[in-house]
Amino acid sequence: MAKPSVPNTTYWEAGKDIVFLFGAGASMPHLLPQRQLVPDLLRESNRRLEPARAYLKRAFPGLTPATALSVSYEDVVGPLEIAGTTYNWFHFVGRKRDKDPFVTNREVLDSLDTWLAKALDPNPDVIPPPPTGKRSQDQDAVLEYRNFYAPAETAKLTYARLVHFLQTTCLLENTAFLSMNYDLLLDRCLNVLSDFAPDYQIDLFQHRAVPSAKTLVPLLKLHGSLNWQFCDWCHALDLLGDHVVWAGGQCNHCGTGSARPLLIRPTLLKDFRYRVWHEVWRLAGRALASAGTWVIVGYSFPLADVWLLRILIQALRSGAKARVREIIIVNRNSAAYERFSLVSPRARFRQETFDDWVSSCFIAGDLAR
C-alpha cells in the first residue's frame, strides 16, 4: 500500500539518503545539446523566433553556419541579461522593420525562451507530447504517451529505466532528484506512476494538487522548468503538469498573453530575484548535506555554474555523513571528473553513458559504484 503524501515541512527533517544531480548529459540524444542551440536557431524560420534571429545577425555579424558552433547559448543570452539587470536599455536589435518602435530586449529574450521550449520539446515523431484537446480522447495517443514514459527495464527513455530500477530496489522513496535541466522527461516519468508523484517543493504554485495516496518524490529543478508558468502581468506562478509553457502564452489567471516559463538562463549572471529560487536552492543544499550517496549524471561542471559549485563545496563538508559519503560521477567525459576531483578526490568515476550506467545498476542489483 502506498504511503500517504508527506507535507513539505517534514521532508528534510527526515532527509533522503540518495541524491541524484542531473546535467545536460542525462537528457535524450534527440534533445539539442547547448552547443547546437545557436547553429540550429540560424536555420529556423518560425515567425516567433524572428527577434532572436535578428539579434544574432545584429550582435554577431560575423556569425555563419560554419562558425556557429564556437558561440554558446550562454554567449548569446548573457549581454541581454546584463542589460536588463543594469537597467541599460540599449536595444540590441534596433527598430522594427518599417515601424518606429524598437525591438525590446524582453522580446528577444522571450523569443530565445521560445526556442528553448521548441528545442527541448521537439516534434511528436521524436517524443510523444501529452495528449490535449481532441487527442486526449484518442486512446492510441494516450497509450503511446504512457508507454513512452512508463518506468520499465526495457523503456526507451533512460529516466524511465532508472525510475523503474529505483522502484524495484525500494530506493525511490529514499531518493531526491536535483536537475539543472529545463526539460520534462523525468517529471513525466514520475507523473505516470500510480503511487508516486514529483514534488518541486514550491509553495507558490497556484495549482499543485497531488492525490493524497501518492508518495511525493522531491524534484528540485535549480534552473527552473518548462512547465512552470509565470505571468509578467499578474505575477501568478502556476504548475502545468506535463505541459510545456511557451513565452507569450495566455495566463490561466488574468488571461493576458504575458505568460512565460520561469527559467534561470545559462549565464554567469544568474537572476535570483524571485523568492522561489531562494527556497529551491536552499533545499538543494540541505538535500545534498543530508544524503550519504550522491550520483552526478551528465554534468560537466561549467564555469557559469558558480552557484552550484558553492553549494557543492558547502554540502561536501556538512551533515553527519560527510566523512563516509559516497560520490559517483557518471559521465563520458573524464574532464568532468577531473574538475570535480579538485573539491572531492574520493569521488568514484564511471566513464560511460547514463543508459549504460543504468544497465550496470540492473546487473549489480544496486547503484553501480
Residue pairs with C-beta under 8 A, 6 or more apart in sequence:
2 194
2 195
2 196
2 213
2 214
2 215
3 173
3 215
4 212
4 213
4 215
5 197
5 210
5 211
5 212
5 213
5 214
5 215
5 216
6 215
6 216
8 199
8 201
8 203
11 199
11 201
11 218
11 283
12 283
12 286
12 287
12 290
15 287
15 290
15 291
16 174
16 175
16 176
16 218
16 287
16 290
16 291
17 174
17 290
17 291
17 292
17 293
18 171
18 174
18 175
18 176
18 291
18 292
18 293
18 295
18 367
19 175
19 176
19 177
19 178
19 287
19 288
19 291
19 293
19 294
19 295
20 175
20 176
20 177
20 178
20 294
20 295
20 296
20 297
21 178
21 179
21 180
21 288
21 294
21 295
21 296
21 297
21 299
22 177
22 178
22 179
22 180
22 181
22 186
22 297
22 298
22 299
23 180
23 181
23 296
23 297
23 298
23 299
23 300
24 33
24 34
24 180
24 181
24 298
24 299
24 300
25 297
25 298
25 299
25 300
25 331
25 332
25 333
25 354
26 158
26 159
26 179
26 181
26 297
26 298
26 299
26 354
27 120
27 181
27 183
27 185
27 298
28 127
28 157
28 158
28 185
30 122
30 126
30 127
31 119
31 120
31 122
31 183
32 40
32 119
32 120
34 72
34 73
34 74
34 266
35 69
35 72
36 69
37 73
37 115
37 116
37 119
38 56
38 63
38 68
38 69
38 71
38 72
38 73
38 75
38 76
39 65
39 68
39 69
40 119
41 49
41 52
41 53
41 56
41 115
42 53
42 56
42 63
42 65
42 68
43 65
44 53
44 115
44 118
46 114
46 118
48 111
48 114
48 248
49 111
49 114
49 115
49 118
50 111
51 93
51 103
51 107
51 108
51 110
51 111
52 108
52 111
52 112
52 114
52 115
54 93
54 103
54 108
55 76
55 80
55 92
55 93
55 103
55 108
55 111
55 112
56 63
56 76
57 63
58 92
58 93
58 94
59 76
59 79
59 92
60 71
60 76
63 71
73 266
74 266
74 267
74 268
74 304
76 112
77 109
77 112
77 265
77 266
77 267
78 267
78 268
78 269
79 92
80 92
80 105
80 108
80 109
80 112
81 109
81 265
81 267
81 269
81 271
82 88
82 267
82 269
83 89
83 90
83 92
83 105
84 105
84 106
84 109
84 271
85 269
85 271
89 105
91 102
91 103
91 104
91 105
92 105
92 108
93 102
93 103
93 108
94 102
94 103
95 101
95 102
95 103
96 102
96 103
109 265
110 247
110 248
110 260
111 247
112 265
113 247
113 260
113 261
113 263
114 246
114 247
114 248
116 182
116 226
116 261
116 263
117 226
117 244
117 245
117 246
117 247
117 261
120 182
120 183
120 226
120 244
121 127
121 129
121 183
121 184
121 226
121 244
127 148
127 185
128 141
128 144
128 145
128 148
129 145
130 145
130 188
130 241
130 242
130 243
131 138
131 141
131 142
131 145
132 243
135 141
136 142
146 192
148 155
148 156
148 157
148 160
149 155
149 157
149 160
149 185
149 188
149 189
149 191
149 192
150 160
150 189
150 192
151 160
151 161
151 163
151 164
151 167
151 189
151 192
151 193
152 160
152 161
152 164
153 161
153 164
153 165
153 362
154 161
155 161
155 164
157 185
157 189
158 354
158 355
158 358
159 185
159 186
159 189
160 189
161 355
161 358
161 362
162 354
162 358
162 361
163 172
163 186
163 189
163 190
163 193
165 171
165 358
165 361
165 362
166 172
166 175
167 193
167 196
169 365
169 366
171 367
172 196
172 217
173 196
173 215
173 217
175 217
176 217
176 218
176 219
176 220
176 287
176 291
177 186
177 198
177 217
177 218
177 219
177 220
178 220
178 222
178 284
178 287
178 288
179 186
179 219
179 220
179 221
179 222
180 222
180 223
180 299
180 305
180 308
181 221
181 223
182 221
182 223
182 224
182 225
182 226
182 261
182 263
183 226
184 225
184 226
184 227
184 242
184 244
186 198
186 219
187 198
187 219
187 225
187 227
187 242
188 242
190 196
190 197
190 198
190 217
190 219
191 197
191 198
191 241
191 242
193 214
194 214
195 213
195 214
195 215
196 214
196 215
196 216
196 217
197 210
197 211
197 214
197 215
197 216
197 217
198 216
198 217
198 219
199 210
199 216
199 217
199 218
199 219
200 219
200 220
200 221
200 225
200 228
200 239
200 280
201 218
201 220
201 279
201 280
201 283
202 208
202 228
202 237
202 239
202 276
202 279
202 280
203 279
204 237
204 275
204 276
205 237
205 238
205 239
206 236
206 237
206 238
206 239
206 252
206 253
207 238
207 239
208 239
210 216
218 283
218 287
220 280
220 283
220 284
220 287
221 228
221 280
222 264
222 280
222 281
222 284
222 308
223 263
223 264
223 265
223 266
224 261
224 262
224 263
224 264
225 261
225 262
225 263
226 244
226 245
226 261
226 263
227 239
227 240
227 241
227 242
227 243
227 244
227 245
227 261
228 237
228 238
228 239
228 240
228 245
228 261
228 262
228 263
229 236
229 237
229 238
229 239
229 240
229 245
229 249
229 251
229 252
229 259
229 260
229 261
229 262
230 236
230 237
230 238
230 259
230 260
230 261
230 262
230 274
231 237
231 238
231 251
231 253
231 254
231 256
231 258
231 259
231 260
232 258
232 259
232 260
233 251
233 254
233 256
233 258
234 251
234 253
234 254
234 256
234 258
236 251
236 252
236 253
236 254
237 262
237 276
238 252
238 253
244 261
245 259
245 260
245 261
246 260
246 261
247 259
247 260
247 261
248 257
248 258
248 259
248 260
249 257
249 259
249 260
250 256
250 257
250 259
251 257
251 258
251 259
252 259
262 274
262 276
264 270
264 271
264 272
264 277
265 271
266 304
267 304
268 303
268 304
268 306
270 307
272 278
272 281
272 307
281 307
281 311
284 311
285 311
285 314
285 315
288 294
288 311
288 312
288 315
289 314
289 315
289 318
289 319
289 322
290 319
290 321
291 319
291 321
291 325
292 321
292 324
292 325
292 326
293 325
293 326
293 327
293 328
293 367
294 325
294 326
294 327
294 328
295 328
295 330
295 367
296 327
296 328
296 329
296 330
296 331
296 340
297 330
297 331
297 354
297 357
298 330
298 331
298 354
299 331
299 336
300 331
300 333
300 335
300 336
300 339
301 309
301 336
301 339
301 340
309 343
312 343
313 343
316 322
316 325
316 343
316 344
319 325
326 348
326 369
327 340
327 344
327 346
327 347
327 348
328 347
328 348
328 350
328 367
328 368
328 369
329 336
329 337
329 340
329 347
329 348
329 349
329 350
330 350
330 352
330 354
330 357
331 337
331 349
331 350
331 351
332 351
332 352
332 353
334 349
334 351
337 347
337 349
337 351
340 347
341 347
341 349
348 369
350 357
350 360
350 368
352 360
357 368
360 368
361 367
361 368
